[in-house]
Amino acid sequence: ATARYLAADALGGRLAGTPEERCAGDYIAQRFAALGLQPAGINGTYFQEFSVASVTNPHAPSGTSRNVIAVLEGTDPQLRNEYVIVGAHYDHLGMGQFGSTAVDKRPAIHNGADDNASGVAVMLDVAQRLAQARPARSVLFMAFSAEESGLIGSAFFANNPTIQLARARAMLNLDMVGRLGNGPLI
């Protein structure tokens, strides 16, 4: 259901900084809340807002975007202060203004079912499963935005973390998990 919703034409390809991408972020935050995950963004919210403009990518749209961040507190009194991070980016190419590999270069919705509605769907599935059997360590779930514009959202988080990064023990990044074919999971 998550991949279908995020890849729907109504979300117009989820280009970072657009109302459609903001709608996708709201959806993820609502799912986090429904699973009982606590907000881990700014000011008690699920969101960490940042500027999308990028000097490294002149094609990046202007305006703002948001990372969506939640935490599932671990059960062990000592280990709950450590984090395993599970992340996936939720933006995509919008109408294919840049980054598109389509032969026809006319603007068209780039739905991004594999890149990366699939990763977000897996991340939310992991969150649901772990919420039912909480692990010893805390798990930070992050849906990054502006990945397609030059890793802007993840870089912003790394430079402005909402947790103490020294307490992070591992990170699993889920990107394009829907098209493995006969290839290995990497």
C-alpha positions as CSV (number, residue, x, y, z in Angstrom):
1,A,0.0,0.0,0.0
2,T,2.9,2.4,0.8
3,A,4.6,2.0,-2.5
4,R,1.4,2.3,-4.4
5,Y,0.4,5.5,-2.5
6,L,3.8,7.2,-2.9
7,A,4.1,6.2,-6.6
8,A,0.6,7.4,-7.5
9,D,0.2,10.0,-10.2
10,A,-1.4,12.3,-7.7
11,L,2.0,12.8,-6.0
12,G,3.5,13.9,-9.3
13,G,6.9,12.2,-8.8
14,R,7.6,13.7,-5.3
15,L,10.2,16.2,-6.4
16,A,11.9,17.7,-3.3
17,G,10.4,21.1,-2.3
18,T,7.0,20.5,-4.0
19,P,3.6,20.2,-2.4
20,E,3.4,16.6,-3.6
21,E,6.6,15.7,-1.8
22,R,5.3,17.5,1.3
23,C,2.2,15.3,1.1
24,A,4.4,12.2,0.9
25,G,6.3,13.4,4.1
26,D,3.0,13.9,5.9
27,Y,2.0,10.4,5.0
28,I,5.2,8.9,6.4
29,A,4.8,10.9,9.6
30,Q,1.2,9.7,10.0
31,R,2.4,6.1,9.5
32,F,5.1,6.6,12.2
33,A,2.5,8.0,14.6
34,A,0.1,5.1,13.9
35,L,2.9,2.6,14.7
36,G,3.5,4.4,18.0
37,L,7.0,5.7,17.1
38,Q,8.0,8.9,18.8
39,P,8.8,12.1,16.9
40,A,12.6,12.6,16.6
41,G,12.6,15.7,14.4
42,I,12.8,19.3,15.5
43,N,10.6,20.8,18.3
44,G,8.8,17.6,19.1
45,T,7.7,16.9,15.5
46,Y,8.6,14.2,13.0
47,F,10.1,16.8,10.7
48,Q,13.5,18.4,10.2
49,E,13.2,21.2,7.6
50,F,16.0,22.3,5.4
51,S,16.7,24.4,2.2
52,V,16.6,22.4,-1.0
53,A,18.8,24.9,-2.9
54,S,22.2,23.4,-3.6
55,V,25.4,24.9,-5.0
56,T,26.6,21.4,-5.9
57,N,23.4,20.7,-8.0
58,P,22.2,23.7,-10.0
59,H,19.1,21.7,-11.0
60,A,17.9,21.4,-7.4
61,P,14.6,23.1,-6.9
62,S,14.4,26.1,-4.6
63,G,12.4,26.2,-1.4
64,T,12.3,23.8,1.5
65,S,12.0,20.1,2.1
66,R,11.8,17.9,5.2
67,N,13.4,14.8,6.6
68,V,10.9,12.7,8.5
69,I,12.4,11.2,11.6
70,A,11.0,8.9,14.4
71,V,12.4,6.7,17.1
72,L,11.4,3.4,18.6
73,E,12.9,3.3,22.1
74,G,14.8,0.2,23.0
75,T,14.0,-2.1,25.9
76,D,17.4,-2.4,27.6
77,P,18.1,0.3,30.2
78,Q,21.8,0.8,28.9
79,L,21.4,-0.1,25.2
80,R,18.4,2.1,24.6
81,N,20.8,5.1,24.6
82,E,22.4,3.6,21.4
83,Y,20.8,3.7,18.0
84,V,20.5,1.6,14.9
85,I,19.4,3.8,12.1
86,V,17.1,2.6,9.3
87,G,16.6,5.1,6.5
88,A,15.3,5.5,3.0
89,H,14.8,8.6,0.8
90,Y,11.2,9.4,-0.2
91,D,11.7,12.0,-2.9
92,H,12.0,11.3,-6.7
93,L,12.4,13.1,-10.0
94,G,9.0,14.8,-10.2
95,M,8.3,15.5,-13.9
96,G,11.8,14.4,-14.9
97,Q,13.2,17.9,-15.3
98,F,16.6,16.5,-14.4
99,G,18.1,13.1,-13.7
100,S,15.7,11.2,-16.0
101,T,16.9,8.4,-18.1
102,A,13.7,8.4,-20.2
103,V,14.3,8.5,-24.0
104,D,11.5,10.9,-24.4
105,K,12.7,14.1,-22.7
106,R,9.2,15.8,-22.5
107,P,8.1,16.4,-19.0
108,A,6.1,13.4,-17.6
109,I,5.5,12.1,-14.1
110,H,8.3,10.0,-12.9
111,N,6.5,7.9,-10.3
112,G,9.5,6.4,-8.5
113,A,7.9,3.2,-7.4
114,D,11.4,1.5,-7.2
115,D,13.4,4.7,-6.5
116,N,12.4,4.9,-3.8
117,A,8.8,4.2,-2.7
118,S,10.1,0.6,-2.4
119,G,12.7,1.6,0.2
120,V,10.2,3.6,2.2
121,A,7.7,0.7,2.1
122,V,10.4,-1.7,3.5
123,M,11.4,0.8,6.1
124,L,7.8,1.2,7.3
125,D,7.4,-2.6,7.3
126,V,10.6,-2.9,9.5
127,A,9.2,-0.2,11.8
128,Q,5.9,-2.1,12.1
129,R,7.6,-5.4,12.9
130,L,10.0,-3.9,15.4
131,A,7.2,-2.0,17.2
132,Q,5.6,-5.4,17.9
133,A,8.8,-6.9,19.3
134,R,11.0,-4.0,20.4
135,P,14.7,-4.6,20.3
136,A,17.2,-3.8,23.1
137,R,18.7,-0.7,21.2
138,S,16.7,2.2,20.1
139,V,15.9,2.4,16.3
140,L,15.9,5.7,14.5
141,F,13.8,5.6,11.4
142,M,14.5,8.4,8.8
143,A,12.9,9.2,5.6
144,F,15.3,11.6,3.8
145,S,14.3,14.0,1.1
146,A,16.3,15.8,-1.6
147,E,18.4,12.6,-2.3
148,E,17.8,13.0,-6.0
149,S,18.9,16.6,-5.8
150,G,22.4,15.7,-4.4
151,L,21.9,13.9,-1.1
152,I,20.9,17.2,0.5
153,G,18.5,15.8,3.2
154,S,20.9,13.2,4.5
155,A,23.8,15.7,4.4
156,F,21.7,18.2,6.4
157,F,20.9,15.5,9.0
158,A,24.6,14.5,9.3
159,N,25.5,18.2,9.9
160,N,22.5,18.9,12.1
161,P,21.7,15.6,13.8
162,T,18.6,15.3,16.1
163,I,20.4,12.6,18.1
164,Q,24.0,12.3,19.3
165,L,25.6,10.6,16.3
166,A,28.3,9.1,18.5
167,R,25.6,6.9,19.9
168,A,24.7,5.5,16.5
169,R,26.0,1.9,16.1
170,A,24.9,1.1,12.6
171,M,22.8,2.4,9.7
172,L,20.8,0.4,7.1
173,N,20.0,2.5,4.0
174,L,17.1,1.1,1.9
175,D,17.3,2.4,-1.7
176,M,15.7,0.7,-4.7
177,V,14.8,-2.6,-3.1
178,G,12.0,-3.4,-5.5
179,R,14.0,-4.5,-8.5
180,L,16.4,-7.2,-7.6
181,G,15.7,-9.6,-10.5
182,N,18.3,-12.4,-10.3
183,G,20.9,-10.0,-8.8
184,P,22.0,-10.0,-5.2
185,L,20.7,-7.7,-2.5
186,I,23.3,-5.0,-2.0
